[in-house]
Amino acid sequence: MAADGNRTDADQRPIPVGYRQGVITAISVTLGFSLYFLRFWNFEASGDWTLLAAAAASLTAVSVLVQLVALWRSLQVEDDREGVYRVTLKWFFAGIACAVASVVLATLSYL
């Protein structure tokens, strides 16, 4: 434990050079896909709105919001510390999980 009792030395270590830039790029690409899918699903896809289709659209919107939080966190100066960076990656993973779940729900709504 560190002197303040809350953080370990690993939480305070800087992350290697390039990690932040890599995660910012990954978030941006995933966010672009999610926004495009949301546009397609809400405005361009043919068919009737079902409960599954509405759930897919809602989950995609949640995914976009979570990815925006991850992007905002990754752009903060504090994200150079390992502990903060790990939390940002958890937000990003949650956004990806929501995006995958929404695509699965969208696929199921067509069956």
C-alpha positions in Angstrom: 0.0 0.0 0.0 1.1 3.5 -0.7 1.3 6.2 2.0 -2.2 7.4 1.4 -3.6 4.0 2.1 -5.9 3.9 -0.9 -3.7 3.4 -3.9 -0.9 1.0 -4.7 2.2 1.8 -6.6 0.9 0.0 -9.6 -2.1 2.4 -9.7 0.2 5.3 -9.9 2.6 4.0 -12.6 2.4 5.6 -16.0 1.1 3.4 -18.8 3.5 2.7 -21.7 3.8 5.2 -24.5 1.2 4.5 -27.2 -1.4 2.8 -25.0 -3.6 5.9 -24.7 -3.4 6.6 -28.4 -4.3 3.0 -29.2 -7.3 2.9 -26.9 -8.5 6.3 -28.2 -8.3 4.9 -31.8 -10.1 1.7 -30.8 -12.9 3.6 -29.0 -13.3 6.0 -32.0 -13.6 3.1 -34.5 -16.1 1.2 -32.3 -18.1 4.4 -31.6 -18.2 5.0 -35.4 -19.6 1.5 -36.0 -22.2 1.9 -33.2 -23.4 5.3 -34.5 -23.6 3.9 -38.1 -25.5 0.8 -36.8 -27.9 3.1 -34.8 -28.5 5.2 -37.9 -29.1 2.1 -40.0 -31.3 0.3 -37.5 -33.5 3.4 -36.7 -33.8 5.0 -40.1 -32.9 2.7 -43.0 -33.8 -0.9 -42.0 -37.0 -2.2 -43.4 -39.6 -4.0 -41.3 -41.8 -3.5 -38.4 -40.8 -2.4 -34.9 -41.0 -5.3 -32.5 -40.1 -5.5 -28.9 -36.7 -7.0 -29.9 -36.1 -4.3 -32.5 -36.8 -1.6 -29.9 -34.5 -3.3 -27.4 -31.7 -3.5 -30.0 -32.1 0.2 -30.8 -32.1 1.1 -27.1 -29.1 -1.1 -26.3 -27.2 0.5 -29.2 -28.0 4.0 -27.7 -26.7 2.8 -24.3 -23.6 1.5 -26.0 -23.0 4.8 -27.7 -23.3 6.6 -24.4 -21.0 4.2 -22.6 -18.4 4.5 -25.4 -18.6 8.3 -25.2 -17.9 8.1 -21.4 -14.9 5.8 -22.2 -13.7 8.3 -24.9 -14.0 11.2 -22.5 -12.1 9.3 -19.8 -9.4 8.4 -22.2 -8.8 12.0 -23.2 -8.2 13.1 -19.6 -4.7 13.7 -18.4 -5.2 11.3 -15.4 -5.7 8.4 -17.8 -1.9 8.2 -18.1 -1.9 6.5 -14.7 -2.4 2.7 -14.8 -5.3 2.5 -12.3 -7.3 5.2 -14.1 -6.5 3.6 -17.5 -7.8 0.2 -16.2 -11.2 1.8 -15.3 -11.4 3.4 -18.7 -10.8 0.0 -20.4 -13.7 -1.4 -18.3 -16.0 1.3 -19.6 -14.8 0.6 -23.1 -15.4 -3.2 -22.7 -18.9 -2.4 -21.3 -19.6 -0.4 -24.4 -18.4 -3.2 -26.7 -20.5 -5.7 -24.8 -23.6 -3.5 -25.2 -22.9 -3.1 -29.0 -22.5 -6.9 -29.5 -25.7 -7.6 -27.5 -27.6 -5.1 -29.6 -26.4 -6.6 -32.9 -27.4 -10.1 -31.6 -30.9 -8.7 -30.6 -31.2 -7.0 -34.0 -30.4 -10.3 -35.7 -32.9 -12.2 -33.6 -35.6 -9.7 -34.4 -35.4 -10.6 -38.1 -36.0 -14.3 -37.4 
